[in-house]
Amino acid sequence: MFHILKNIIWIVGFVVVAGFVLNYFGYEINRNYFQERKGDCQEKLKECQSKLLHEGLDNAKCNFNCLDPKLIIRKK
């Protein structure tokens, strides 16, 4: 139990230090990214579902990439 707590503290500390380092080098973390992109991802999912229903399982090719790292950490 102690090891789990210690690891959680290390991970949180690393995330905090990484945030300060990114801020120092002129980057910021977009904390609203998932709220902003939720509608776009749902639209892509609906499109993929309809394509899957029409083409079947063998021919369906969905380009479902909702996570863009360039938009999560961006230059100020």
C-alpha positions, 0 to 999 in steps of 0.5 A: 500500500505504501508503494502505491501511495509513493508512486502516485506522489512521484507521478503527481510531482512529475506532472507538476514539474513538467507543467512548470517546465513547459510554461518556462519554455513558452508552451501551455497545456490546453485544459479545455481540449477534450470539451472543445473536441467532444462534438467533433469526435462524436460527429466522426463516430456517427460517420464511422458507424453509418459507414460500418453499417453500409459497407459491412465489417470487411470493407469498413475503414474508419480514420478515427483519430480524435486525439491530436497532441499538437493541440493539447500542448501548444505554443503561447 
